[in-house]
Amino acid sequence: MIVASEGVKAKGKFLTESSSKDAFGHAQLGGLAPLIVEMIKSNLNYKCHWAVADYLQRSARHLSSKVDVDQAYKLGKFAVQQAVQGNTDRMVSIKRISSKPYKWKLITVPLSKVANVEKKLPKNYISSDGFYITSKCRDYLQPLIYGELGPTYKNGIPVYSRLKNIKAK
């Protein structure tokens, strides 16, 4: 098994860097899995299969923590309220107030402070061998994964909310 990020570089260049750029001029990345499969097939003549992990996280709502679901709901509601109030050129965000006990609040941030800004995971969150998270990272993440909130079932089938389909004015 091979696990790789789209940000993998060889000779200083992203393996999946294409000629297309985003609005800020950054190289568009994507397609690393099929590229690696092709390299293995052509160089080693092995049969391969690939899967993209982001599909798994998008389809795994049943694994969301209660904190994650609560924050997502409140953040979405807050975003709509901000838009209705005419607050534009801002991004809604969560600001951590404390970790023990976990407290947070909703804020807005000027787009100029977040657009085209890369916020990387602190280096002290990953072990020196690069394979594990550190206790500092676990302390940061632990409050975010608190509480189980599986889907509701009826007769073995997940129950989903129905939209009212009310048109916005």
ABEGO torsion letter per residue (X at the ends): XBBBBAABBBGGBBAABBABBBAAGBBBBEGAAAAAAAAAAAAAGBBBBBBBAAAAAAAAAAABBAAAAAAAAAAAAAAAAAAAAGBBGBBBBBBBABAOBBBBBBBBBBAAAABGBBBBBBAAABBAAGABBBAAAAAAAAAAABEBBBBBBBGGBBBBBBBAGBBBX
